[in-house]
Structures are given as C-alpha cells and as structure tokens.
Amino acid sequence: MNQMNPRFRDLSVVPTSPTTALVIACDSSAGIGEKPLDAVQIDSAITAAYSLRVPLLELLCFGARPIAVVDTVGNEMVPTGRRVIQGLKRELTKAGFYDIPLNGSTEDNMPTRTTAIGVTVIGQINRKDIPSTSIDDSLIVYQLGTPYVGEAVKAHLATIFSYDQVRTIRATPAVVDMLPVGSKGIANELAQMAATHTAKISAVVDLADAEFTQSAGPATVLLVAVVADKRQLFERQFPELTEIAQLHQNSD
C-alpha cells in the first residue's frame, strides 16, 4: 500500500496528517446471546467479547494501535447492554488495552427478542508503517487456528489463539502479511490476500474442502504470509502453524 487508499481489504484508512492515519474496523453479531429467540444461547458478555475480537485483530494485523471503541447494541441497557459493556471491557483488558475509551448506544424504546451487537474500533497508524502490497519473492501462507462458529466456538473457548500469539507472530521479520478469517472462510480470505499482493495462489491443501469454505466465526483462524526463503526459521519458531498455500508474483 504505497499510496494512501481509503480501503485496505475490510479496513477504512483515513489520513489525518502527512504522517498519520486513522484505521477503522467493525463487526456485528446477532442471534447469539441470552434472549428467547437467539439461535445460540450464551452469556451476552462473551458474544460482545468475540465481536470486539474481530476488529481488534484486524487492526493488530495491520499494525494500527486501537485508540477508541464504539458499541451499538440493538437491545435494552439492562440487562443486555450492561453485560455487553462488561464483556467489551474484559476483552480490552485481555488484549492489553487498559485505557481505551468506550462509547456506545442501546435500544431502550422497543422490546427485542434477539441479541444484536455492533462494534467499531478506531485505530491509529504512522503512514510509513502501512503494510506494503508489493512482493519481490514468493510467500508461504500458514494457517493458525481452526474454523469454529456458533456452538463450536462455545466448546473451544479455551483453545482459540490469543492476542499475545498474534503480537509475537507479527513481530517476526519473516512475516509480511496477516489476515484474520471470519464468516467467509479460509479460501475466501486467502483469495483476498492474493489479490492484495497481485499474486497467484498455489494451494497445498484442497481449498474446496469444508474446513476451508466454512465460517471461522469470530476470527478463530489467522492467515500468516511469510517470505519463502525464511520459512525454515519461521516453522521452527511456530510449529503450531500449518502451510496451506504459496503466493507467487502474477506475471500476466
């Protein structure tokens, strides 16, 4: 991303000065909570936490520092809104952000029977740190995590990768791109990554397999692109990641 572009995949990038920019990410969740018509019954604080996780990871992978969070809750303040706020605050603490301002709104005029939560995270980045989209060598793409959605997320809360893992991976010099996977699945996000770098995909797995087409819910999978000639060192550092594809320069 050598020139300032208002979009980078799902992110909005807004220049604020010759040297800085705001980066905006958002996510929404509905039908997951404690209301009578929710498809998945779970504490709405957990729903809120995982709704926040998605945009937080998007900003961390991009290299932006979160500076504000906004929640839009399509439910009453008591009890749902309060539980949402508690969940958001806990997740911010879990992610290591202790003093980020939180603001939002609730729906107190109409009764609701399903939980609905929207979360927007605003980050800041130095424009010189915006990731480059050009590649001079092939990239190896690895998968961290397993795609979970709905009840499967509930069953695997303790095993989903952490923010500290994401930070450690991103700090590795071999890494040139990281992309959280959500509802559109691994294969779709891999195609987005390839498009970002104007590259061709050489898959080493069957991308038509259910694991790669199903939803990964609240970013339970992360794609990591590594410079090919540094793969051996990277694999020794992070043996838990699995290679799924290679990206090559598109000469067409």
C-alpha positions in Angstrom: 0.0 0.0 0.0 2.4 2.6 -1.2 -0.2 5.3 -1.9 -2.9 6.3 0.6 -6.0 4.2 -0.3 -9.3 4.7 1.6 -9.8 0.9 1.8 -7.4 -1.9 2.7 -9.5 -5.1 2.5 -12.2 -4.7 5.2 -10.5 -1.7 6.8 -11.1 2.0 6.2 -8.0 4.1 6.2 -8.4 7.9 6.8 -5.4 10.2 6.5 -5.3 12.7 9.4 -1.9 14.4 8.6 1.0 13.9 6.3 2.4 11.3 8.7 -0.6 9.6 10.4 -3.9 8.0 9.5 -6.9 6.5 11.3 -7.8 2.9 10.6 -11.4 1.8 11.2 -12.6 -1.8 11.6 -16.1 -3.1 12.6 -18.0 -6.3 13.3 -21.6 -7.3 14.1 -23.3 -10.2 15.8 -26.9 -11.2 16.0 -28.9 -14.2 17.3 -26.2 -15.1 19.8 -26.9 -14.3 23.4 -29.5 -14.9 26.2 -32.7 -13.7 24.6 -35.6 -16.1 23.8 -35.1 -16.2 20.0 -31.3 -16.3 20.0 -30.0 -19.3 17.9 -27.0 -19.8 20.2 -27.6 -19.4 23.9 -24.6 -17.9 25.6 -23.7 -15.1 28.0 -24.0 -11.9 26.0 -20.8 -10.7 27.6 -19.0 -13.5 25.7 -20.8 -12.5 22.5 -19.6 -9.0 22.9 -16.1 -10.0 23.6 -15.8 -12.0 20.5 -17.5 -9.3 18.4 -14.7 -7.0 19.6 -12.0 -9.6 19.0 -12.6 -9.4 15.2 -11.9 -5.7 14.6 -9.1 -5.7 17.3 -7.3 -8.5 15.4 -7.8 -6.7 12.1 -6.1 -3.6 13.5 -3.3 -5.5 15.2 -2.6 -7.5 12.0 -2.5 -4.2 10.0 -0.2 -2.7 12.5 -2.5 0.0 13.9 -2.9 0.9 17.5 -6.5 0.9 18.8 -7.5 4.2 20.3 -11.3 4.0 20.7 -14.1 1.5 20.7 -17.8 2.2 19.9 -20.6 -0.3 20.6 -24.1 -0.2 19.1 -26.4 -2.6 21.0 -29.8 -3.3 19.5 -31.1 -4.2 22.9 -32.0 -2.6 26.2 -29.3 -1.3 28.6 -30.5 -3.5 31.5 -29.5 -6.3 31.5 -28.1 -6.9 27.9 -26.3 -3.6 27.4 -24.6 -3.8 30.8 -23.4 -7.4 30.0 -22.1 -6.3 26.6 -20.2 -3.4 28.2 -18.7 -5.8 30.8 -17.7 -8.2 28.1 -16.1 -5.5 26.0 -14.1 -4.1 29.0 -12.9 -7.6 29.9 -11.8 -8.3 26.3 -9.9 -5.0 26.1 -8.1 -5.9 29.3 -7.4 -9.4 27.9 -5.9 -7.8 24.8 -3.7 -5.5 26.8 -5.6 -2.2 26.2 -6.5 -0.8 29.6 -7.3 2.8 29.0 -9.1 2.9 25.6 -12.3 5.0 25.7 -15.5 3.1 25.2 -18.7 4.7 24.0 -22.0 3.5 22.5 -25.8 3.3 22.4 -28.6 0.9 23.3 -32.2 0.4 22.1 -34.5 1.3 25.0 -37.6 2.2 23.1 -38.5 -1.1 21.6 -38.7 -4.6 23.2 -36.3 -7.1 21.5 -36.2 -10.9 21.5 -32.8 -11.5 19.9 -29.4 -10.1 20.8 -27.8 -7.7 18.3 -24.4 -6.1 18.8 -22.2 -4.0 16.6 -18.6 -3.0 17.5 -16.4 -0.4 15.8 -12.7 0.0 16.7 -10.8 3.1 15.6 -7.0 2.8 15.4 -4.1 5.0 14.5 -1.0 4.3 12.4 2.0 6.1 11.1 1.7 6.2 7.4 5.2 4.9 6.9 4.1 1.7 8.8 1.2 0.9 6.5 2.0 -2.6 5.1 3.4 -2.8 1.6 1.4 -4.8 -1.0 4.4 -5.4 -3.3 6.3 -8.7 -3.1 9.7 -9.5 -4.6 9.6 -13.2 -3.7 7.2 -16.0 -3.2 5.2 -16.0 0.0 4.3 -19.1 2.1 0.8 -18.8 3.7 0.2 -20.5 7.0 -3.0 -21.2 9.0 -3.2 -20.6 12.7 -6.3 -21.9 14.5 -9.4 -23.9 13.5 -12.6 -22.6 12.0 -15.3 -22.5 14.6 -18.7 -20.9 14.5 -21.8 -20.9 16.8 -21.9 -23.7 19.3 -18.4 -24.9 18.2 -17.0 -21.5 19.5 -18.6 -22.2 22.9 -17.0 -25.6 23.0 -13.5 -24.4 22.2 -13.2 -21.0 24.0 -10.1 -22.2 25.9 -8.1 -23.2 22.8 -8.6 -20.2 20.4 -5.4 -18.4 19.8 -4.5 -15.4 21.9 -3.6 -11.7 21.2 -0.1 -12.4 22.6 0.4 -15.1 19.9 -0.7 -12.6 17.2 1.7 -10.0 18.5 4.6 -12.5 18.7 4.0 -13.7 15.1 3.6 -10.2 13.7 6.9 -9.1 15.3 8.8 -11.8 13.4 10.8 -10.2 10.5 9.8 -13.0 8.1 6.1 -12.1 8.3 4.8 -9.7 5.6 1.0 -10.1 5.9 -1.5 -11.3 8.4 -5.3 -11.7 7.9 -8.0 -12.8 10.4 -10.6 -15.2 8.9 -14.2 -14.7 9.6 -17.6 -15.7 8.2 -16.5 -16.1 4.6 -14.0 -18.8 5.3 -10.3 -19.5 4.7 -10.4 -19.9 1.0 -12.1 -16.6 0.5 -9.7 -14.7 2.8 -6.7 -16.4 1.0 -8.1 -15.1 -2.3 -8.2 -11.6 -0.7 -4.6 -11.9 0.5 -3.5 -12.9 -3.0 -5.4 -10.0 -4.6 -3.7 -7.6 -2.2 -0.3 -8.7 -3.4 -1.4 -9.2 -7.1 -0.3 -12.8 -6.7 -1.3 -16.3 -7.9 -2.3 -19.0 -5.4 -0.6 -22.4 -5.4 -2.6 -24.3 -2.8 -1.0 -27.3 -0.9 -4.4 -28.2 0.5 -7.8 -28.8 -1.1 -9.4 -25.3 -0.7 -12.8 -26.8 -1.7 -12.7 -28.9 1.5 -15.3 -27.9 4.1 -12.6 -26.7 6.5 -11.5 -24.0 4.1 -15.0 -22.9 3.0 -16.9 -22.9 6.3 -17.2 -19.8 8.5 -14.4 -19.2 11.0 -16.9 -17.2 13.1 -15.3 -14.6 15.4 -11.8 -14.8 13.7 -10.9 -18.2 15.1 -8.4 -18.6 12.2 -5.5 -16.4 11.2 -3.6 -16.4 7.9 0.1 -15.6 8.0 2.2 -14.9 4.9 6.0 -15.4 5.2 8.8 -14.7 2.9 9.7 -18.0 1.2 13.4 -18.0 1.9 12.7 -17.6 5.7 10.2 -20.4 6.0 12.5 -22.8 7.9 13.3 -20.5 10.7 9.7 -19.4 10.9 8.5 -23.0 11.1 10.9 -23.8 13.9 9.6 -20.8 15.8 5.9 -21.5 15.2 5.4 -25.3 14.7 1.7 -24.9 15.5 1.1 -23.2 12.2 0.2 -25.2 9.1 1.2 -24.4 5.5 -1.8 -24.1 3.2 -0.6 -22.3 0.1 2.1 -20.3 -1.7 1.7 -17.0 -3.4 3.7 -16.2 -6.5 4.1 -13.0 -8.4 1.5 -12.6 -11.1 3.4 -12.1 -14.4 0.2 -11.7 -16.5 
